[in-house]
């Protein structure tokens, strides 16, 4: 994309504002979002006795969550954590997660969210790139940290348990996890402590408030951006706090009352972090933690015991629940809002969900680089629209053609975003930061979209070759790099193919260096080096791969060829 030609930009007037509901402002008040620390303090002061977190049937109030967060902050301060230093969290959704996030932020630190399903290789890259001093890890995944420990520059690991902060009930939960479910594998971490010990020690020492500003970093949220190996999106306090304020402005009629948000989206993912944890905390709601949303039967049992009011998910989760035979017996009488994001929601799934629950799915759009929400359908939506809705307040959208000029309404172009929720750049990567911005300061999403005359947006394609698996980004370069390290692999190309379960799935095309290479051998190699959703569902051996005149492998040719096949059902190879 060359220099922009925006003299006649049809998007500059923000035509979508005419479709805003009466209560939604064109712009949010800058004074309404300061820092996440101030936001948390305000919520604790106002909602101290309300439930803040529910996990395995046990509840933490806002006052109890605050005491836990301060204990974490106090312990980090005693270890010399300085403002701006990074601390990693590697955990599923448990009661400890919000306490760790707010504790790190209160201490002036930067939160680095880590997928607990990462392999040692993936963990090493993220931790070393972020320069994290400490890592909090659930004991179920401590063996991964132990494996990566010699190659990571981490000062200390803090091992958490599923039952931490849950009192006597937590002890029972830990017993089930360790001795009945056998979920904890042996590990040896030379520099580690238990969270329970940290909590006791932290409460003995008064927490010292830190002067944190709106322009300080709150999160390093790792993503592949448009291509390549994962890099950290730098999210400032003002970026994330602004997105929370934008969301509240958009759902204003729903804010009143005591809400319970079904928090099945992982909090290490930016969508779950903002839409569930931070937004819900701001309005004094309760996060109903779902530690393992893949256990649909267990998930449904939890829902049957809860009077939940809000639900956030991705297409695959909505589909799995709606198809469960026991899901229809859940009480949906208190449900007022269902939001979807992370990947395209399928119309058939949305229809089935409404048939069962009586509520339409409100689809939105966002990225790690935008904290994450950029657009959303109206909360009054009665039927699934198939679009990503309208830009949020204070958000400017431009659809750009390849030469940088604005695309006419209804014509395809790259979706570009400007707003207070947009990151300032990637961590320690000025070149990549410059490449993702237009000359007039818009963030280039890499997604191809059209805008209708009323300002509603539809995603129609992607410029980038990222693969979206159940809402998680998979980057062909990363998968290819792992496969290429196998001594019997000569060339490799990875594409994304449609999949009815996960939206898309990785497919690998391999030119063997040695004809003795087998699919089983390759799959075992990949299993050791990539998280499950990144592993190719199908490995196809070929004599050669299509290439351009300069020798670049043409992934698009491979994808078109694969999709055009009469029978196209990836196997587990």
PyMOL commands that set and color helices and strands:
alter all, ss='L'
color gray80, all
select helices_A, chain A and resi 15-19+30-32+36-47+62-78+95-106+120-130+139-151+167-180+195-204+237-250+252-255+270-282+296-304+315-322+327-329+347-357+368-370+430-435+476-484+519-529+532-534+555-563
alter helices_A, ss='H'
color red, helices_A
select strands_A, chain A and resi 51-55+58-61+86-90+110-114+132-138+156-160+192-194+217-223+231-236+260-263+286-289+310-313+337-340+362-367+372-376+390-391+395-400+413-419+425-426+443-451+457-462+467-469+472-474+489-499+503-512+538-541
alter strands_A, ss='S'
color yellow, strands_A
deselect
rebuild
show_as cartoon
